[in-house]
């Protein structure tokens, strides 16, 4: 791993090393065997040139005069391999060049190597080294000046182009024969992204040096981070995660975090200028957190990179402190959540250099006698002639089909003929809308949905009444005991505890009333538009369309002849269209099978004569296409004349007007149905939500009355003991009298006289443990007889204050409302989300 001397640390790739191989002898032997000794002697100069190129590559890269010369050498050798590949097949096959084996070592783990009798490994290795040399050229450039920065950026893009070409064209073939990991598709893709990241980083250095606006700097930095993130993701996945040194992974990970934070920092500067302090604070926090997380996990990165990251972190913390102070003193904005912010925009200013022209070997003169260039050029010329014919004829066919479509649409054919036969059809979109309405029940099903609204409204009203009755009953009984016991009845009045509950019940009642008004508006809308929407109940919907009828009176009775002639012409036009499709398929098939290379290589005559002979086989199909187009033109003129007669006899214009009116009526009915359906659905949703809310408050009221019932019993017991002169420690249960004259051991069997509780009118006393409140059931474990005979709740001390709930651990909103003074913070009561709407707006009856 190498580092640049500039502030921003970057990476370069080392070249792969190769074993020495003699490429001269195997190739010469193949030429002599296949083409003869004379051709082998003629190719000796070319073979020597290729051998010298290979020998120069085998030398240590340090021995080369400069990286630029090394790059040119690699390019020359790669173009030579491109010339060799189609001419001299290299493989273990005895009929091929079978004695030539290439061996290359892994660039990142030099102890690993791969050997293949295939030119694919050789080409892949050369592409890798070309990318590596370009990365070294980029890293050696002086990025402190504009020229050096430009050279570094261009070289990194060239390196990305080489690695990208390796990934797309050579890595797969090399891997099939067993190459090392550095020549895998994954590694080539990773290196391509790494080189793009560093090229983009050069652009970032440039925009910073040129003092460009912070928004632009943020976009450039964000793209740098994205490239590094993609590189890191590939490095962390098999097969690269176990192949690369940990410092590579740490370097790329920290770089990704650095440039993400840099993008946040530059964005925050732009936000500060716009006085958007809240988002500035959030962006700074996000960037600082990204740096902190990355620094925890990286190991072995270069110190200059750590220094740059620490400096960035310091700047961001300083700006964050300043922004927080300004916000607290001046702006007072709410800082948004990080998840609510949009992703930072990115701007990519780099791309891999195209290698197509760089690797073009068409001008190479090596081994020109083995495969003559003239034959290749002649074949290319013939291919261009065929392509021109195919393209021209295909355009004619497509143009003919388009003319037919437009003309028939203008004449409303064949729809008018189908309408005469009773085969009506709606436009596709309109038919789909009607089908959706009918599937959902149609207008006839709206009454059932209205009934659902009524039923749900009735359920909510009944629940509300039941809840109000609970509170009223408890308040009435509390008033009765307050009258009976006077000043001894010291607990708070019900009205002071249930005010919040009663207010919410009143609000729910108002909501139901408003909802009833909305329901009424829906019913009126259905009644007012029932006639309009009735058309949607027609099945099939096409039965609602107007029919194209025959004329009542006919002067010459030739209607059938006119219709028959028009239908016959339309069938002929359809046949011509099918014929065009077949002709287009024939053209493609002829081109696919047209291979004149064997004839061209074996021909001893003029190439032009051969071309004229071969190209003439397309004359027949070209003539058929021309006839088809001409026949269609004549037939369309005939159909136009026949359609004019048809329109005059059957009054087609009036039919079209009626049909359009019907289309508009159906569309209006669909729109009105959807509007009403949407309003009903909103109403149903409202009532279900309201029912949940009322059920919730009803449960709260039930809990309240139960607690008050238990509290009432205890207070009655205390008042009765005061009236009878008994102490609080007497072993007496509520509602039970114990015979104190008997010995203790004889007092285990309790007596059950009539309870001394007050019973509301009409309620008979109960034997045994009688409840003072008929209709309120006491929980099974709400109270029991303590050993002292005093009422005690489980988990409660024997003594408690009246006016407090019988369950000390339970604090409902009622007691909180009573016990918490003004300015305190009791738990908020249940609140409904704005249930029924303000008056209807824009056709909607319900607004949640």
C-alpha positions, 0 to 999 in steps of 0.5 A, spaced: 500 500 500 502 506 498 500 513 500 500 520 497 504 526 500 498 530 499 494 532 505 488 526 503 491 519 503 490 515 497 491 508 495 495 505 489 495 498 487 501 494 486 502 490 479 502 482 479 508 478 477 509 473 472 513 467 471 518 467 465 515 464 459 517 463 452 512 465 447 516 465 441 517 457 440 510 455 441 507 460 436 512 458 431 511 451 431 503 452 431 504 456 424 509 452 421 504 446 422 498 449 420 500 454 415 507 451 413 514 453 414 514 459 409 508 462 413 512 461 419 518 464 416 514 470 414 512 471 421 518 471 425 519 478 425 512 479 429 513 473 433 520 476 435 516 483 437 511 479 441 517 475 445 520 482 446 514 485 449 513 479 454 520 479 456 520 487 458 514 485 462 517 480 466 522 485 468 521 488 475 517 494 474 522 498 478 527 497 472 522 501 468 524 508 466 517 511 468 510 508 470 508 512 463 513 507 459 510 501 463 503 503 461 505 504 454 508 497 454 502 494 457 498 497 452 502 494 446 502 487 449 495 487 450 493 489 443 498 484 441 494 479 445 488 481 441 491 480 435 494 473 437 487 470 440 483 469 434 489 467 430 492 462 434 488 458 439 491 456 446 489 450 450 491 443 452 488 441 445 493 438 441 491 441 435 492 448 438 498 451 441 498 446 447 505 447 450 504 454 452 502 455 459 502 462 463 503 463 470 501 469 474 502 471 482 496 474 486 498 482 487 495 482 494 498 475 496 504 473 492 505 466 495 499 464 491 499 463 484 495 461 478 497 457 471 493 456 465 494 454 458 489 459 456 490 466 453 484 469 458 489 469 464 494 473 460 489 478 458 486 479 465 493 479 468 495 485 463 488 489 464 490 488 472 497 491 471 494 496 467 489 499 472 495 498 477 500 502 473 495 508 472 493 508 480 501 509 481 501 514 476 495 518 479 499 517 486 505 520 484 502 526 481 503 532 485 496 534 487 498 541 490 498 544 483 492 544 478 496 540 473 498 535 478 491 534 480 488 534 473 493 528 472 491 524 478 484 525 477 485 523 469 489 517 471 485 514 477 479 514 471 483 510 467 485 505 472 477 505 473 476 504 466 482 498 466 479 495 472 472 495 469 474 492 463 477 487 466 471 486 470 466 486 464 470 482 459 476 478 462 475 476 469 469 471 468 473 467 463 480 467 467 476 465 473 473 459 469 480 456 468 482 457 476 485 464 477 487 468 483 482 472 487 485 479 485 482 477 478 475 475 480 469 479 478 468 482 485 475 484 486 475 488 479 469 491 481 472 493 488 478 496 485 474 500 480 470 503 485 476 505 489 479 508 483 473 512 482 472 514 489 479 517 489 478 520 482 472 524 485 476 526 491 481 529 487 475 533 484 473 535 492 480 537 493 479 542 487 472 545 489 475 546 496 481 550 493 477 554 488 473 556 494 466 553 491 460 554 494 459 549 500 452 546 497 457 544 491 462 542 496 457 537 499 455 534 493 462 532 491 464 530 498 457 526 498 459 522 492 466 521 494 463 517 500 458 513 496 464 510 492 468 509 498 461 505 501 460 501 495 468 499 496 467 497 503 461 493 502 465 489 497 471 488 501 467 486 507 463 480 503 466 474 500 471 472 497 475 479 499 473 479 506 479 474 507 483 476 502 485 483 503 490 486 509 486 489 515 489 496 513 485 496 506 478 495 510 480 500 515 482 505 510 476 505 506 471 504 512 474 511 515 474 514 508 467 513 507 465 516 514 470 522 513 467 524 506 460 523 509 461 527 515 465 532 510 458 532 506 454 534 512 459 539 514 459 543 508 451 542 508 451 545 515 455 551 512 450 552 507 444 551 512 448 556 516 448 562 511 440 560 510 439 561 517 436 554 517 439 553 524 435 547 526 437 542 520 444 545 521 445 542 528 442 535 526 447 535 520 453 536 524 450 531 529 449 526 524 456 527 521 460 527 528 456 521 530 459 517 523 466 519 525 466 517 532 463 510 530 468 509 524 474 511 529 472 506 534 473 500 529 478 502 524 485 499 526 492 501 522 490 507 518 495 512 516 496 517 521 495 523 516 488 520 515 487 520 522 489 527 523 485 529 517 479 526 521 480 529 527 481 536 524 474 535 521 471 532 527 474 538 531 471 543 526 464 540 526 464 540 534 466 547 534 460 549 529 455 545 533 457 549 539 456 555 536 449 553 532 446 550 539 448 557 542 445 561 537 439 557 536 437 557 544 438 565 544 435 567 537 432 562 533 429 557 538 427 552 533 426 545 534 431 540 532 429 535 527 430 528 528 435 525 523 430 520 520 426 525 518 431 529 514 432 527 506 438 524 504 444 529 502 444 530 494 451 527 491 454 529 484 458 525 480 464 528 476 468 522 474 467 516 470 471 510 468 475 512 462 472 508 455 477 502 453 474 501 447 479 505 443 485 504 447 485 497 446 483 497 439 487 492 435 484 494 428 490 498 426 496 492 428 500 489 423 502 483 426 501 476 423 497 480 417 499 474 413 495 469 417 489 472 417 488 477 411 485 484 413 482 485 406 478 479 408 476 482 414 474 489 411 470 485 405 466 482 410 465 488 414 463 492 408 458 486 406 455 486 413 454 494 412 450 493 406 445 487 409 444 492 415 442 498 411 437 493 407 434 490 413 433 497 416 430 501 410 425 495 409 423 495 417 422 502 417 417 501 411 413 496 414 413 500 421 410 506 417 405 502 414 402 499 420 402 506 423 398 509 417 393 503 418 392 505 425 391 512 424 386 512 418 382 506 421 381 511 428 379 517 424 374 513 421 372 509 427 373 502 424 372 497 426 368 499 432 362 502 428 361 495 424 361 492 431 356 496 434 351 495 428 352 487 430 351 489 437 358 488 439 359 494 443 365 496 447 367 501 452 374 505 452 378 500 456 379 505 462 372 506 463 370 499 463 375 498 468 372 503 472 365 500 471 367 493 473 371 496 479 364 499 481 360 493 480 365 488 484 364 493 490 357 492 490 355 498 485 349 503 487 344 498 489 349 496 495 350 503 498 343 502 502 346 496 506 352 501 507 348 506 509 345 501 514 352 500 517 353 507 518 346 507 522 347 501 526 354 504 528 351 510 530 346 507 534 351 503 538 355 509 539 349 512 542 347 506 546 354 506 549 354 513 551 348 513 554 350 507 558 356 510 560 353 517 562 348 512 566 354 509 570 356 516 572 349 519 574 347 512 578 354 513 582 352 521 583 345 519 585 347 514 591 353 519 593 348 524 594 343 520 598 348 518 603 351 525 603 343 527 605 343 521 610 349 522 614 350 529 613 357 532 615 360 526 617 360 524 609 366 527 608 369 524 601 369 529 595 362 530 591 362 526 585 361 532 580 368 534 582 371 528 580 368 526 574 368 533 571 373 531 566 370 525 564 363 528 563 366 534 559 369 528 554 362 525 554 359 531 552 364 532 546 363 525 544 355 527 544 357 533 540 361 529 535 355 524 534 350 529 533 355 532 527 356 525 524 349 524 524 348 531 520 354 528 515 350 521 514 344 525 512 348 529 507 350 522 504 343 520 504 341 526 500 346 525 496 344 518 494 337 520 493 339 526 489 344 522 484 340 515 484 338 516 477 345 518 475 348 512 478 343 507 476 346 506 469 352 503 473 347 497 475 346 495 468 350 488 467 353 488 462 355 495 462 355 495 454 347 494 454 347 501 456 350 504 450 346 506 444 345 502 439 346 503 431 340 501 428 338 500 421 334 505 417 327 505 418 326 506 411 330 504 405 330 507 398 334 502 395 335 496 400 342 496 399 344 496 406 347 489 407 351 490 401 354 496 403 356 493 410 358 487 407 363 490 402 366 494 408 367 488 412 370 484 406 375 490 405 377 490 413 378 483 413 383 484 407 386 490 410 387 485 416 391 480 412 395 485 409 397 487 416 399 480 418 403 479 412 407 485 414 409 482 421 411 475 417 415 479 412 419 483 418 420 476 421 423 473 415 428 479 414 431 478 421 431 470 420 435 471 413 440 476 416 441 471 422 443 466 417 447 470 412 454 468 413 458 469 407 465 468 411 466 461 408 465 463 401 469 469 402 475 465 404 474 460 399 472 465 393 478 466 387 474 471 383 472 478 384 469 480 391 464 485 388 461 480 384 460 475 390 457 481 393 452 482 388 450 475 388 449 474 395 445 481 396 440 479 390 437 474 395 434 480 399 430 482 392 424 478 393 422 480 400 423 487 398 419 486 392 413 483 397 414 489 402 413 494 396 407 490 394 404 490 401 405 497 402 402 499 395 396 494 396 394 497 403 394 504 400 389 502 395 385 498 400 385 504 405 382 509 399 377 504 398 375 503 405 374 510 406 369 511 400 365 505 403 365 508 410 362 514 407 356 510 404 356 507 411 356 513 415 350 516 410 346 510 410 346 509 418 346 516 420 353 514 424 354 522 426 348 522 430 350 515 433 357 517 435 354 523 439 349 519 443 355 514 444 359 520 447 354 522 451 353 515 454 360 515 455 360 522 459 354 519 463 357 513 465 364 517 467 360 522 471 356 516 475 363 513 476 365 519 479 359 520 483 359 513 486 366 514 488 365 520 492 359 517 496 363 511 497 369 514 499 364 519 504 361 512 507 368 509 508 370 515 512 364 515 516 365 507 518 372 509 520 370 514 524 364 510 528 369 505 529 374 509 532 369 513 536 366 506 538 373 504 541 374 511 544 367 511 548 369 503 550 375 506 553 372 511 557 366 507 559 371 502 562 374 508 566 367 510 568 366 503 571 373 503 574 371 509 578 364 507 580 367 500 583 373 504 587 367 509 589 363 503 591 369 500 595 370 507 598 363 508 600 363 501 604 369 503 608 366 510 610 359 507 612 363 502 616 367 508 620 361 512 620 357 506 623 362 505 628 362 512 630 355 512 631 355 506 636 361 508 640 366 502 637 373 503 637 377 502 630 380 496 633 374 492 634 374 485 630 367 486 626 366 486 619 362 490 615 355 488 615 356 482 620 355 483 628 359 479 633 356 476 639 361 479 644 359 475 650 361 469 648 368 466 649 373 467 644 373 460 642 366 460 641 366 466 637 368 463 630 361 462 627 359 469 625 352 471 626 348 474 620 343 479 622 340 484 617 345 489 615 345 496 618 346 499 611 341 504 607 338 500 601 335 505 596 328 504 595 325 498 592 332 494 594 331 488 599 337 487 604 341 481 602 343 476 607 350 475 609 355 480 607 350 485 603 353 490 599 350 497 600 350 498 593 346 494 589 348 493 582 356 494 583 359 487 584 365 487 588 371 484 585 373 477 588 379 479 592 378 487 593 377 486 600 377 480 606 377 479 613 383 481 616 385 478 623 383 484 627 377 484 623 378 490 620 377 491 612 384 491 609 386 491 601 391 486 599 398 490 599 394 496 603 396 498 610 389 498 614 389 505 615 387 510 609 384 517 608 377 518 606 377 521 599 383 517 597 382 511 592 381 504 596 387 501 591 393 506 593 397 503 587 391 506 582 391 513 580 386 514 575 385 521 571 379 522 576 383 522 582 389 525 579 384 531 577 382 532 584 388 531 587 393 535 583 393 542 584 393 547 579 400 547 575 401 540 577 401 535 571 397 529 572 396 524 567 393 526 561 386 524 559 384 520 553 383 524 547 380 523 541 383 525 534 379 530 531 373 525 530 367 528 525 369 534 521 368 541 520 362 542 515 363 538 508 369 541 504 370 539 497 365 533 497 367 530 503 363 528 508 368 526 513 374 529 515 378 525 520 
